[in-house]
Amino acid sequence: MTTSWGGTGIQAWSSPRALTKCKQPLLSVESIVDVTPVVEAAAVEAVEGPRVDPNDRSVLWNAKVWPFLNWNFTAVVWYQGENNAGQAEYYKCAFPAMIQDWAAYFQSPNIPFFFVQLGTWRGDVNSFGIPDTRLAQTAALKLTGVQMATAFDLPDAQSPAGDIHPRTKKVLGKRLSLLAQSQIYKQNVYYLGPTITQSRVTSSDKESTVVITFSLQSIAGALQLKKPVCPVEPNYCRVPAEVKVNGQWQTAAYRIDTLNRLELYVAGKVTITGARYGYANYPLAVVYNGADLPLPPFNLAF
């Protein structure tokens, strides 16, 4: 069953109870999709009367979730987030709060909940609303039963519906199906990209390095490096990896050290306080596992 409305924020899908869990954002969202053109809305109102804004708080919870509370579901798939770009801190709280609230209302505390990590979108080249929201989405992974299929490496810059609506849905559908095969049907399949288990910083006079170790179960044999390809203007793609030195982010080189270890490094002996990967509107995805599943974006602090 599909219950959806395009171009809407998480506030519309959250119950009044869930909305009390997080402080509402002060900043407005980055406008991505105009749900109803102003002229069309005025024409409809002239005939039918005032329309409810689909982005009003809890309006879609009332209209598109509440009516199904007596139904039984095997799992939930969530594909949303673009319309909360610019509200990353709020989303870190609101997304897990909504998931837990839905589970309580449906009386299914551990129902499998699969979500899509945001794909690519040009947007404002000077804004990091989309990459910040990608990272904010991962806050929900702390909850039991929640898993993620990322779309950050599936760009479609020439999509006739706009690059925020890529045609690469078949690959994404496959990734979601792997989650279902593993988590619902208990099949022995690789369903996640490389999963970080440990990270640390080392330094010598020659170079300073962030050493990232992944679980052996998640690498599907061994880590793989792919050549980065930017399908749009380079400033939208930026660089694959960065480290934070003296409060500033700078480009880091990268290499596979062993079959389950990745290194990000810069020349010289410096103090590294952070490392991030895939932080761009159009990220350059270069690290995959043996099952061709990507390493999702991350932001580490040391």
N, C-alpha and C positions, 0 to 999 in steps of 0.2 A: 504494500500500500504506500502511496506517495501523498504526503501532505506538505505543501510548499507554497512560498510566495517569494519571488525574486526581489533582490534589492532591499532586503530588510535587515535590521540589526537584531542582536541577541535579546535586547530588552523587550521586543515585541513577542518573542517566543518564551519568555520567562513569566512564571506566575507572579502575582503580587507578593506571595510569600518568598519566592526566590530573590526578588528584587530588593528585599530588605536586608539581604546578606552582604551586599557590597555597596560602597559609596558610589553614587552616580557620578559619571565623568563630568567635568566642567567644560572640557573642550568639545567642540562640535566634531562630528565625524567627517572624514574626507569624502566629498561627494563622488560617488562612482556610478551609480545607476539612478536615473530619474524614473521612479516607479510609474507615475502618470504625468504626462505633460500638462502644464498649467491650462493650456487652451482646451484640451480634451476634458480635463477635470471640471472646468467651468461649464462645458456643454452638458456633461452628465448631470451635474448638480442642478442645472436648469430644468431637467426633466424628472430626475429621481430624488432631488433634495440633497442635502449635504452628505458627503461620503466620509467614512471613517478612514483616517490615515493608517495604512498598514504598518507604519513604524511607531504608532503609539504604544506605550508600555502595556504589555500583557494582551494586546488586542489579538494577536495570532495564537497565543496560548488559549484564549477564550474560544476562538473560532476554529482552530485547526489542531489542537491537542486535547483540550478538555472533552470534546464529544467522544473521544475514543478511549476514555479511561476504563471502560468496562471490557475492552478488547484484550486479548492475550497476544503478545508479540514475542518472537524469538530473539530479535535484536533490533537495534536502531542504527541508522546511518545518517550522519549529520554532515552537510556540505554548506557551510556558511562562514562568514568572517570578514569578507571584503568590506561590508558596510559598517564594520566597527574599526576599520583602519583609522589610526589616530587615537585609539582608546585602549592601547595595549595593557596598561596597568589595570584598568577596569576589567578587561576581558580575562586576565589571569584569575580574577576572583569570580566573575560572573559565569564563565563557562563551566567550571566544576560545580558551582552552586546550582546552575540550571540542571545539569546532569543528575546530581543527587536529588534534586527536587522532583524531577520527572520520575526517577526510580521509586521514590517514596509514594508519589501519587498512583503509579501503576502497580505498587506493591510488589516490585521486582528489584530488590536492592542490588543484585549483582547481574542485571541484564547486560549482555554484551552491547557495548556502545562504540561504534566505529566512526571516526571522523576523518575528513579529508583536510590535510594541511594545505594552506592556500597555494595556488599556482602563481604564475607570472602575470604581471600587469605593469604597463609603462607608468601610468599615473604621473605624479610630479617627480621629476628626477632628483630634486633636492629634498624629497620627503622619504622617510623610512617607515611610513605607516604600515605598509604591507609586510616587510621583513620583521618588524617588531610584532605584528599580529601573529605571524607564523610561529614565532618563539612563544608568544603568550598562549597560543593554543595548546602547547605541550604541557601546560600546567595541569591539564586534565588527566594526563597519563599517570598521575599518582593514585587515581581512583581504581578500584578493582573492576575488571571487566572492560576498561577503556583501552582501545588500541587506535593507532593512527596509520593511515595510508597517505603518503605525501604526494603532492602534485607539483612540487617546486621545480622539478627537472623536466616538466612536460610543456614547454612553451609552444605557442602557436601565434606568432606575431601577425600572420596574415589571415587570421580567422575572420570570416565575413561578419560574424556577430560581435567582433571586437576581441582583443587579445585576452580580455578577462573571461571570455567564454571559449576556451580552446577546444579544438576538435579531437584532442588526444584522449578522449574519454575511455576508449577501449583498454588502454594500458592501465588507467586508473581503476576501471572496473575489475580488471584482473587482480590488481593489488588488493582491492576490497574483498574479492572472492577468496584470496589466500587467507585473509583474516578469518573469514567465515569457515573455511576448510579446517583451519587450525583450532580456533576458539570454540566453534559450535559443533563441528562434526568430528573433532579430535583426530584429524588426519595428520600424518607426519610430513609436513611441508615447510619449506622456508617461507616465512610470511613477513619478516621484518628486515629492514636494512641493517647495516652494522650498528651494534648497540654498545655505547660507551660503558665500560666498567671502572676505568681508572684514568686519571690524567695528572701529570706532574710536569714541573719545569726543571730543566738542567741547563747548566751553562759552563762554558770554558772560554779561554781567550779567543778561540777560533769562532765559536758560534753559541747562540742561546736557542734552546729547543723546548717546544712543548711536546711531550710524549703522551700519546693517547692510545689506550689499550681497549680492545673490543672483546666481547664475549666470543669464545670459539664457536658457540652454537649459532651466532648471528652472522658469521662471515661466509658461511656456505662454502667452505674450502679455503678461501684466502681472499684478502682484499684485492681490489682491482682499481687501477687508475685509468681514466678516460681523458682524452684530449678535450680541453674546454672549447666550447663553441658558443659565441654570442650572436643570436639571430637579429639583434637590434643595435642601436647606437651603443658604443662601448661604455658610456657613462651610466647606462641602465644596468649593465652587468657587473661593473666594478671588477673585483678580483675574487678568486676562489676562497682564499684564506687570509686572515690578518691576525696580528698579535698587538697587544697594547703595551706600549713602552713610554714611560714618563707621561702617562695620561693621554697619549695620542695613539690612534690606530695606524699601523703601517703594514704594508704588504709582506706576507710571509711566503717563503718557498715551502714545498711539501714533498714528502717521499714516503714510501712504504718501507718500514724498517724490517719487520718480520711479517709472517702471514696474517697476524691480527693486531699489528701496531702501526700507527700513523704518526709521522713527525712533522710539525710545523716549525720552521726555523728562520732565524735572521743572523746576519754576520755580527761578530763581536760579542763581548760579554756585557749584557744589558739585563735590566730587571724587567721581566715580563709579568704583568699583572692580569692579563686577560687574553683569550683567544676566541676567535669566532670564524665560522665557516658558512658560506652560502648567504651572506648578509647583503642582499640586493633585491631590487624589484625583479630583475631577471638573473637569478643566481647562476653561477657557473658550477654545475655539478660535475665533480671529477672523481669522487670516491664511491665505489659500488662493492657489493659482495659478489660471491661466485654465482648467485642466483639472479644477478642483474637488478638487485634492489638497491636503491641509493642510500647513502649516509644522509640523514636529514640535517637541516641547518642546526647549528648549536652556538651557544655563547657561554664560555667558561670564564670564571673568575678565580684568581689565585691569591 
